[in-house]
Amino acid sequence: MKKIGILSDTHGYFHPMIPEIFETCDEIWHCGDFGSTDVVHHLRSVKSLKGVYGNIDGQWIRSEFPGQQIFNCEGIKVIMVHIGSYPGRYHSDVFRLIIQEKPDLFVCGHSHILKVMHDQQNDLLYINPGAAGKSGSHQVITFIRLTIRGEKIDNLEVVEYPRVK
């Protein structure tokens, strides 16, 4: 069993509640647009970190994280990218990757819109954790926590905070 914390689009902002939010997690997954090396260092000081770079991330972050991750967590196959869109409207390269890899879980960021849904066509759970930074049009900062037990994803919860200026 693993407890996972998921966030995206920090844009250089490390929310002061992150250590508490992810205290019970085994890993943190960041779906891109870290925005600064400081965010990477702070997240790594909290828990083990997996991530992908986003469209605003500079060379150092791009050298630390790939553009996509495909991995297994417990019994769940995961694909993580920054820009993926959503079920029924996936970007063509992402759709091909989903067809080829057949993941159980697809995680992406970029839109700043929190969305969790079952993609029936591709039989996977789709998660976009929204945005955890101060930049963008979102009004709420969002994080996701979930548990992976073998081939089961459960205890999914959304943590929200008002966006600070």
Sequence and secondary structure as in RCSB ss.txt:
>XXXX:A:sequence
MKKIGILSDTHGYFHPMIPEIFETCDEIWHCGDFGSTDVVHHLRSVKSLKGVYGNIDGQWIRSEFPGQQIFNCEG
IKVIMVHIGSYPGRYHSDVFRLIIQEKPDLFVCGHSHILKVMHDQQNDLLYINPGAAGKSGSHQVITFIRLTIRG
EKIDNLEVVEYPRVK
>XXXX:A:secstr
 EEEEEE   TT   TTHHHHTTT SEEEE S   SHHHHHHHHHHSEEEE   TT  HHHHHHS SEEEEEETT
EEEEEES    TTS  HHHHHHHHHH  SEEE  SS  EEEEEETTTTEEEEEE   SSSSS SEEEEEEEEEET
TEEEEEEEEEEE   
